[in-house]
Amino acid sequence: MILALICMPLIAAAIVWFMKPGLHRARVLPVAGVLHLALVLLALTRSSHLQPDAWFRLDALGGWMLLVVSTIFTLCSLYAPAYLALRMERNFGVFGVAMLGFLGMASLVATSRHPGVLWVGMEATALSTTPLLYYNKNKRSLEATWKYLLICSVGMALALLGTFFVAYAAQQGGLGEPIYIDRLVANARAMPIPWLKAGFVLLLVGYGTKMGLAPMHTWKPDAYGETPGIVGTILAGGVTTMAFLSLLRFFSIMAAAGLGPFCRELMVGMGLLSMAWAFVFMIRQGDLRRLLAYSSVEHMGILAFGVGIGGKATLFALFHVAANALVKSVLFLGSGNIVRSFSSKNLADVSGAMRRLPVSGWCFLLGFLAIVGSPPFAPFTSIFGIASTALGGGHLLAGSLFLALLAAIFMAMGSVILPVLQGNPNPASVRTHYEDTFGLTAPLVLALALALVLGTWLPGPLQALLTRAALLVEGQP
């Protein structure tokens, strides 16, 4: 089953590559997406029967993250044929191979039980998504691609060094090969603390760079701003999710070693810094997709803050992974439709989007309300849970700063987004022939519906999966 999760997308990528050029290549994506999602659900029902000492295993934490990524990929794959039909001049083969290659490598990261293989998988996700960033093939997208590669490569180098530190600590603690993550957690108390502390700092900076935590987020505005909306969705809901998972694997080792307080302070600080940084750059932001990039920085900060607070906030942080990914899908795909209609992502040229594109405009408005934590959508549940846990757990200063930053970001985003959606289209703006179609709006409505359902009702099996995943993050078996 694990082999199928990893290899199926790669086989589909090979099929796309060797198919004759044409739009039929894009139709492989939704088939592969739905099949992969079905395999993930099937694997989750069988994961309890797998042995803990193995190179690959889908536990609750990896299963939850892979379920989120597979769902986001499926939404993007449903959007892809209609989108690519508008971009007939581009190479569908490279696009399809890169998308499916990312899904295969994300499956590798989610199922890996060895720190080295985990790192290789994360590096492979960067390489597989790089062609997607250059899809528009202009000077700005080339600059964004190189910035993404260089900055993330530095981050991954630091993450590799941190992995070596943890491996050396394991050797000093008498742990022989192979150093599975399960064995590292079980024997964490025997490892020397200084090496673990140094390792986690490097890992936080390294994988935090891939997540886009401030101040290592500098690749995000260009990468998100110069790519199609569908690629922004994969980056915001897929790549960052896998980076967060990689960081949590090592956080669980630190928690088992008794370093929870040390790591939590770093996570809370990084989380609040990311939220504050995002707020500053959201003010009077003139580019729609760059605004969403800073929103992604904010929500990576929320994830780090939640894990840093600990307790029930860890569970809500994991839930926020899904909430953020679903709503970001609405916003990025919706922004793609809006930018295409106005032929500009400069906010000075875009107004009255709800009149020109009723479905995309309304979805974008509801997505904005959801991402800033308005009920009854899923982000409200997770953000409220994190804030209440922080304030109820005695973290009054941190919790108060968290709420203040949320309020400030709501006002900053609202002042930029609402003029884009309301009013009448600017007569001077470019009028294209693009209009809402079923293929380009159905994935937005579906993602919004899922965010609404999860905000009001979480099925029992998902609750149990989240609870087990949160225990794993805390270093418990």
Secondary structure by P-SEA (a helix, b strand, c coil): cccccccaaaaaaaaaaaccccaaaaaaaaaaaaaaaaaaaaaaaccccccccccccccaaaaaaaaaaaaaaaaaaaacaaaaaacccccaaaaaaaaaaaaaaaaaaaacccaaaaaaaaaaaaaaacccccccccaaaaaaaaaaaaaaaaaaaaaaaaaaaaaaaaaaacccccccaaaaaaacccccaaaaaaaaaaaaaaaaaaacccccccccaaaaacccaaaaaaaaccaaaaaaaaaaaaaaaaaaacaaaaaaaaaaaaaaaaaaaaaaaacccccaaaaaaaaaaaaaaaaaaaaaaccaaaaaaaaaaaaaaaaaaaaaaaaaaaaaaacccccccccccccccaaaaaaaaaaaaaaacccccaaaaaaaaaaaaaaaacaaaaaaaaaaaaaaaaaaaaaccccccccccccccccccccccccccaaaaaaaaaaaaaaccccaaaaaaaaaaaaaaaccc
